[in-house]
Amino acid sequence: MSAAPETAAPRFAPGAQVRVKDDWPETRGPCHIRTPYYVRGRMGQVVRPLGAFPNPEDLAFARPAPRRQLYHVLFEQPPIWNEGKAGDTVMVEIFEHWLEEA
């Protein structure tokens, strides 16, 4: 079995403002999604790229899994759960194909 090809360099640098795609593939049929529903459509800030990993959305169905960049993305907490105080944050690992430029 050959190794999966490496992906390109990370598209987003630390500090980049990003938006998580407001997509709901689970409404279109069976799927595996690693992106939490509570950050879809939300704005965040890239903290750091974490490297390239096989896409778990493909691995879950034993499909060939291209390597995708993974990031730590920071979100303000109060808008997500309507609780907390200014300065409270939530950090989530999100694959690049779920992120758009803000």
C-alpha positions, 0 to 999 in steps of 0.5 A, a space after each residue: 500500500 502506498 502512502 497518501 501524498 502530502 498536502 500543500 502548505 497550510 492555507 491559513 497562518 496563525 492569527 488569520 480570521 476564518 469562518 467555518 462553513 455553514 454546511 450540513 452534510 448529514 442532511 444529505 445522507 450518511 456521513 461522518 463529520 468531525 466539525 462540531 455543529 455549534 461552530 458551523 457558520 461561526 467566525 474564529 481565529 486560527 491559533 496554529 496549524 497542526 499538520 496534515 492528517 488523513 481525512 476522518 470523513 473518508 476514513 470512517 467509510 473506508 474510502 481513500 483519505 487524502 491528507 488535510 491540514 488541521 488547525 486549532 481555531 479559537 472562538 469567543 464562547 458567549 455567542 456560541 452557548 449564550 453564556 460566559 463572559 467577555 474573553 471566554 473562548 473555545 478552541 476547536 480542531 478543524 480541518 482546512 476544507 471546513 474553513 473559509 477566509 473571513 
